[in-house]
Each structure stands twice: as structure tokens, then as C-alpha cells.
């Protein structure tokens, strides 16, 4: 798997930082169409301390957040003044969680654009481990000015 964007390049696009940056690298990218990211799930993730002690499971909401972050990379790459913008999650539809994500898993995050506009985004995300679907959802977001989002 070739790395198209590493964690440094991702951080140049997204405002997220540890412990909330949930994508390690981008391995496929077709501008305005599709993107695939990777998240290496480690036992060192801070959420595993409480979810669940003795039986660690990545929270499903964080799997969807990881999909949203990959989708934000797809959207922000197309915006010239992206340093002045934020992609803000506005909705999740049809979310399904099919099996737990646990430490040691490599989460493959595939996001396909359904609509990429100058302000409103709609995407379909699928999270997989070893080629098996673990979660999927439709994700909606808006592009907002950083100054008005605070």
C-alpha cells in the first residue's frame, strides 16, 4: 500500500491532533470522488482505558468520526483557502456497526463522495478490517469559516 498522504500531510489539512486525529495515512485518492485512509488501532489509544477494561473495543462513534475525518481530507483538498475553513459534521444516516474493532486491527476507511459542494458535503463511508465490513454510514458536513465556528 503506497502512502499518498502521511500523518504530517494530513495534519496540514485537518485541525485534529492527538488524541483525536483518527487517521494515520491516506493510501488512495481520486479527487472529488473517493479516498481511502488507514488507522492502526493500538492498545495505547486513550479510549481503551474505559471502553472496556479487560475487553477493549473501539467506540463505534469514533469509527464513524474516523470516516468523517477521511472525508474531510477529500473535501478540504479541493478548497483553496482551506487554512481558513473547518469541515463540521452535521449528520449521520444509516450508520451500522457490524463487528467490534479491537487493538491490533488495521482499520481501512473508504469514503465515496455523493455530493461535494462549496459548502455542503455528503459522503458514504465504509470501515473494514481485513476486508470485512465493520461499520458504514452516510456522513453529512458543512464547510464553515474557522472564525465563525468558534
C-alpha positions as CSV (number, residue, x, y, z in Angstrom):
1,X,0.0,0.0,0.0
2,X,1.5,3.2,-1.2
3,X,1.2,6.2,1.2
4,X,-0.2,9.2,-0.7
5,X,-0.5,11.4,2.4
6,X,1.3,10.7,5.6
7,X,0.3,11.9,9.1
8,X,2.2,15.2,8.6
9,X,0.4,16.0,5.4
10,X,-2.9,15.0,7.0
11,X,-2.3,17.4,9.8
12,X,-1.6,20.2,7.3
13,X,-5.2,19.7,6.1
14,X,-7.1,18.8,9.3
15,X,-7.1,20.7,12.6
16,X,-7.4,17.5,14.6
17,X,-4.4,16.4,16.8
18,X,-3.6,13.6,19.2
19,X,-5.6,12.1,20.8
20,X,-8.4,12.9,18.4
21,X,-6.7,12.6,15.0
22,X,-8.1,9.2,13.9
23,X,-6.4,8.7,10.5
24,X,-2.7,7.8,10.1
25,X,-2.3,7.9,6.3
26,X,-4.1,8.1,3.0
27,X,-3.4,5.3,0.6
28,X,-5.9,6.1,-2.3
29,X,-7.2,9.3,-3.6
30,X,-9.4,10.2,-6.6
31,X,-10.1,14.0,-6.1
32,X,-13.8,14.8,-5.6
33,X,-14.7,11.1,-5.9
34,X,-13.1,8.7,-3.4
35,X,-10.5,8.4,-0.7
36,X,-9.1,5.5,1.4
37,X,-7.4,6.1,4.7
38,X,-5.7,3.8,7.3
39,X,-6.0,3.9,11.1
40,X,-3.7,1.5,13.0
41,X,-5.7,0.7,16.2
42,X,-3.3,0.4,19.1
43,X,-3.9,-0.7,22.7
44,X,-2.3,2.7,23.6
45,X,-5.4,4.6,22.4
46,X,-6.7,6.6,25.4
47,X,-10.3,5.4,24.9
48,X,-9.4,1.8,25.6
49,X,-8.8,2.6,29.3
50,X,-12.5,2.9,29.9
51,X,-14.1,1.2,26.8
52,X,-13.9,-1.5,28.1
53,X,-11.4,-2.6,30.8
54,X,-10.4,-6.2,30.1
55,X,-12.3,-6.3,26.8
56,X,-11.1,-3.2,24.8
57,X,-13.4,-2.2,21.9
58,X,-13.1,1.0,19.8
59,X,-16.2,3.0,20.3
60,X,-18.4,2.9,17.1
61,X,-18.8,6.7,17.2
62,X,-15.0,7.0,16.9
63,X,-15.1,4.7,13.9
64,X,-17.6,7.0,12.2
65,X,-15.5,10.0,13.3
66,X,-12.5,8.4,11.6
67,X,-14.6,8.0,8.4
68,X,-15.6,11.7,8.7
69,X,-12.0,12.8,9.1
70,X,-11.0,10.9,5.9
71,X,-14.0,12.5,4.1
72,X,-12.8,15.9,5.4
73,X,-9.4,15.3,3.8
74,X,-11.2,14.6,0.5
75,X,-13.3,17.8,0.8
76,X,-10.5,20.2,2.0
77,X,-8.1,19.2,-0.7
78,X,-10.4,20.9,-3.2
79,X,-10.6,24.2,-1.3
80,X,-8.0,26.9,-2.0
81,X,-8.5,28.8,1.3
82,X,-8.6,25.6,3.4
83,X,-6.5,27.1,6.2
84,X,-9.4,29.4,6.9
85,X,-12.0,26.6,6.9
86,X,-13.3,23.8,9.0
87,X,-15.3,20.8,8.0
88,X,-18.0,20.4,10.6
89,X,-20.0,17.2,11.0
90,X,-23.8,17.9,10.6
91,X,-25.3,14.4,10.3
92,X,-25.1,10.7,10.2
93,X,-27.6,8.4,8.5
94,X,-27.9,4.7,8.1
95,X,-25.0,4.0,10.5
96,X,-24.4,0.3,11.1
97,X,-21.9,-1.4,13.3
98,X,-21.2,-5.0,12.2
99,X,-18.4,-6.2,14.4
100,X,-16.1,-4.8,17.1
101,X,-12.8,-3.0,16.3
102,X,-10.1,-4.1,18.7
103,X,-6.4,-3.3,19.4
104,X,-4.2,-4.6,16.7
105,X,-6.8,-4.1,13.9
106,X,-5.9,-2.1,10.8
107,X,-8.9,0.0,10.0
108,X,-9.4,0.7,6.3
109,X,-11.6,3.8,5.9
110,X,-13.1,4.2,2.4
111,X,-15.2,7.3,1.7
112,X,-17.0,8.0,-1.5
113,X,-18.4,11.4,-2.3
114,X,-22.1,11.5,-3.0
115,X,-22.1,15.4,-3.1
116,X,-19.1,17.7,-2.8
117,X,-20.2,21.3,-2.9
118,X,-18.6,24.5,-1.9
119,X,-20.4,24.4,1.4
120,X,-22.4,21.1,1.9
121,X,-20.8,17.6,1.7
122,X,-22.5,14.2,1.6
123,X,-20.4,11.1,1.6
124,X,-20.7,7.3,2.1
125,X,-18.2,5.7,4.4
126,X,-17.2,2.1,4.9
127,X,-14.8,0.9,7.6
128,X,-13.2,-2.5,7.1
129,X,-10.8,-4.8,8.9
130,X,-9.1,-7.5,6.8
131,X,-11.6,-6.8,4.0
132,X,-14.6,-7.4,6.3
133,X,-17.1,-4.6,6.7
134,X,-17.1,-3.4,10.4
135,X,-19.2,-0.2,10.1
136,X,-20.8,2.0,7.4
137,X,-22.7,5.3,7.4
138,X,-23.8,8.2,5.3
139,X,-22.0,11.3,6.6
140,X,-23.1,14.9,6.1
141,X,-21.0,18.0,6.8
142,X,-20.6,21.7,6.0
143,X,-17.6,23.8,5.2
144,X,-17.5,26.7,7.7
145,X,-15.2,29.6,8.2
146,X,-12.9,29.0,11.2
147,X,-13.6,32.4,12.5
148,X,-17.4,31.9,12.7
149,X,-17.2,28.4,14.0
150,X,-15.7,29.4,17.4
